[in-house]
Amino acid sequence: MSDARVYEMIKDIFVEFFEQDESRIRPDATLFEDLGLDSLDMVDLAVELQARFGFSFDREADEEKIRAIRTVQNFCDYVEEKAKALNIKLPER
C-alpha cells in the first residue's frame, strides 16, 4: 500500500466533505487548529473513512490510537496500519 495513495484519498475527503482548500491539507496540518474541525466533524470523518477504506473503527481496541490522532499524517498512518493489520487491499483512486 502506498503512503501517497492513502494521503491523496484522505486529502480528497477533506476537500470534498469539509470544503477545505487543497493547499491547506498537508501531512503536518492539525485537524483542530489548522483545519478547524470540531468533534462532530470528526464523527463525519470517521464515517467517511470507514466507507472509503472498507473497515470499521474499533473504539475499544483502537481508542488509544484514535485519541492520538492530531494531524493529517496521523490519520494516514492509522489507516495504513489498520488496513495492513486486517489485510485489506485499499481501493484504487
C-alpha positions in Angstrom: 0.0 0.0 0.0 1.3 3.4 -0.8 1.6 6.4 1.6 0.9 8.7 -1.3 -2.3 6.9 -2.2 -3.7 7.0 1.3 -2.7 10.6 1.7 -4.4 11.6 -1.5 -7.6 9.8 -0.6 -7.7 11.4 2.8 -7.0 14.8 1.2 -9.9 14.2 -1.1 -12.2 13.7 1.9 -11.1 17.0 3.4 -11.7 18.9 0.2 -15.0 17.2 -0.7 -16.7 16.9 2.7 -15.2 19.7 4.7 -14.7 22.2 1.8 -11.1 22.7 2.7 -8.8 24.4 0.2 -6.5 21.7 -1.1 -3.4 23.8 -0.3 -4.2 23.7 3.4 -4.2 19.8 3.5 -0.6 19.0 4.4 0.7 16.0 6.4 1.6 18.2 9.3 -1.7 20.1 9.3 -3.5 19.8 12.6 -7.1 18.8 12.4 -8.5 21.2 15.0 -6.2 24.2 14.8 -5.1 24.3 11.2 -8.2 22.8 9.5 -10.8 24.0 12.0 -12.6 20.6 12.6 -14.8 20.1 15.6 -15.9 16.9 17.4 -18.9 16.5 15.0 -16.6 16.8 12.0 -14.5 14.0 13.5 -17.5 11.7 13.5 -18.3 12.6 9.9 -14.6 12.0 9.1 -14.7 8.6 10.7 -17.8 7.6 8.9 -16.4 8.6 5.5 -13.0 6.9 6.2 -14.9 3.7 7.0 -16.9 3.9 3.8 -13.9 4.7 1.6 -11.4 2.3 3.1 -13.7 -0.6 3.9 -13.1 -1.2 7.6 -14.7 -0.1 10.8 -13.1 1.7 13.7 -13.0 -0.5 16.8 -13.4 2.0 19.6 -12.3 -0.4 22.3 -9.3 -1.8 20.5 -8.2 1.4 18.8 -9.2 4.0 21.4 -5.7 5.0 22.3 -4.6 5.3 18.7 -7.7 7.2 17.7 -7.2 9.7 20.6 -3.6 10.3 19.5 -4.7 11.4 16.0 -3.9 15.1 15.7 -2.7 15.6 12.2 -3.5 14.6 8.7 -0.3 12.3 8.8 -1.6 10.7 12.0 -4.8 9.7 10.1 -2.8 8.4 7.2 -0.6 6.3 9.5 -3.7 4.9 11.3 -5.5 4.0 8.1 -2.4 2.2 6.7 -1.7 0.4 9.9 -5.4 -0.7 10.2 -5.6 -1.9 6.6 -2.4 -3.8 6.9 -3.5 -5.5 10.2 -6.8 -6.5 8.6 -5.2 -7.5 5.3 -7.4 -5.1 3.5 -6.5 -4.0 0.0 -7.1 -0.3 -0.3 -9.2 0.8 -3.2 -7.6 2.4 -6.2 -8.1 6.1 -6.6 
